[in-house]
Amino acid sequence: MIIAITCILAIAVIAFILGVRPQDLPVPEPESPFQHLDERKAAIYENLRDLQFEYRVGKLSDDDYQATKKDLQKELASVLAEVDRVKIQLGMNGAVPPPVPKAAPVKTSGLVCHACGAKFEKELKFCGECGKPMKVAR
């Protein structure tokens, strides 16, 4: 009895899988050409913050800190150069990529980067967007 039910269920699943046509699938939303670059940039900034923390607590020597920091900065420079290259390729010379539309404005606690204007909900020592030291907005 259990074997018969299992066989019927397996046949139904196989029929469903084979019955789905590619044209029945929804069209995927277009992906921003900057999305993966923004994710890489954010990851590099996070790694730099972690590196600085580990150096300050004494887990890294001066030489290791400087070498790793230099490697991360080189990687960041290549990502920023790639962003510039994509902008030029898309005809956005000097322009900022179009922002993703937001449903409603998010209330922030008043922490704004004085260099790039990015807003954050929690207090940070360095901006998550541009990496410059943060100051509390007044």
C-alpha positions in Angstrom: 0.0 0.0 0.0 2.8 2.5 1.0 4.7 1.5 -2.1 1.8 2.2 -4.4 1.2 5.7 -2.8 4.9 6.5 -3.2 4.9 5.4 -6.8 1.8 7.5 -7.6 3.4 10.5 -5.8 6.6 10.1 -7.7 4.8 9.9 -11.1 2.8 13.0 -10.2 6.0 14.9 -9.4 7.8 13.8 -12.6 4.7 14.7 -14.7 4.6 18.2 -13.1 8.4 18.8 -13.6 8.2 17.6 -17.3 5.0 19.7 -17.8 6.5 23.1 -16.9 7.4 24.9 -20.1 10.1 27.6 -20.2 7.6 30.1 -21.5 5.5 29.5 -18.4 8.3 30.7 -16.1 8.3 34.3 -15.0 10.7 36.7 -16.7 13.5 37.5 -14.2 14.0 41.1 -13.2 16.9 42.8 -14.9 20.0 42.9 -12.7 21.9 46.1 -12.3 25.4 46.0 -13.8 26.7 47.6 -10.6 25.1 45.2 -8.1 28.0 42.7 -8.0 30.5 45.5 -7.9 28.7 47.2 -5.0 28.6 43.9 -3.2 32.4 43.4 -3.7 33.1 46.9 -2.6 31.1 46.5 0.6 32.9 43.2 1.3 36.3 44.9 0.9 35.3 47.7 3.2 34.1 45.2 5.8 37.4 43.3 5.5 39.3 46.5 6.0 37.3 47.3 9.1 37.9 43.8 10.4 41.6 44.0 9.6 41.9 47.3 11.5 40.1 45.8 14.5 42.3 42.8 14.6 45.4 45.0 14.3 44.2 47.2 17.2 43.6 44.2 19.5 47.1 42.9 18.7 46.2 39.8 16.6 48.4 41.1 13.7 51.9 42.3 13.4 52.7 45.6 11.8 54.1 43.9 8.7 51.1 41.6 8.3 48.7 44.5 8.8 50.4 46.7 6.2 50.7 43.9 3.6 47.1 42.8 4.0 45.8 46.4 4.0 47.8 47.1 0.8 46.3 44.0 -0.9 42.8 45.0 0.1 43.3 48.6 -1.1 44.6 47.3 -4.5 41.5 45.1 -4.8 39.3 48.1 -3.9 41.0 50.2 -6.5 40.4 47.6 -9.2 36.7 47.4 -8.2 36.4 51.2 -8.4 38.1 51.2 -11.8 35.7 48.5 -13.0 32.8 50.7 -11.8 34.2 53.6 -13.8 34.7 51.3 -16.8 31.1 50.1 -16.7 29.9 53.7 -16.4 31.8 54.7 -19.5 30.6 51.6 -21.3 27.0 52.5 -20.5 27.5 56.2 -21.4 27.2 57.4 -17.8 30.4 59.4 -17.8 30.8 60.8 -14.3 27.2 60.0 -13.5 26.1 58.0 -10.5 24.2 54.8 -11.3 20.5 55.3 -11.0 19.2 54.7 -7.4 16.9 51.8 -6.7 13.4 53.2 -6.1 12.3 53.0 -2.4 8.7 52.4 -1.3 8.9 54.9 1.6 11.6 57.0 3.2 13.4 55.2 6.1 13.7 57.2 9.3 17.4 57.3 10.3 18.8 58.2 13.7 20.6 61.2 12.2 23.9 59.5 11.4 25.1 60.9 8.0 28.4 60.7 6.3 29.8 64.2 5.8 31.7 63.2 2.7 29.2 61.3 0.6 25.8 61.9 2.4 25.1 58.2 3.1 22.7 57.7 6.0 23.0 54.9 8.6 20.8 53.6 11.4 23.6 52.8 13.8 26.8 54.7 14.7 29.8 53.8 12.7 33.4 54.9 12.9 33.8 54.7 9.1 31.3 55.2 6.3 30.1 52.0 4.7 29.9 53.7 1.3 33.1 55.8 0.9 35.2 54.5 3.9 35.9 58.0 5.3 35.6 58.7 9.1 32.1 59.3 10.3 30.8 62.2 12.3 27.4 62.4 13.9 25.0 64.8 12.0 23.7 67.6 14.0 
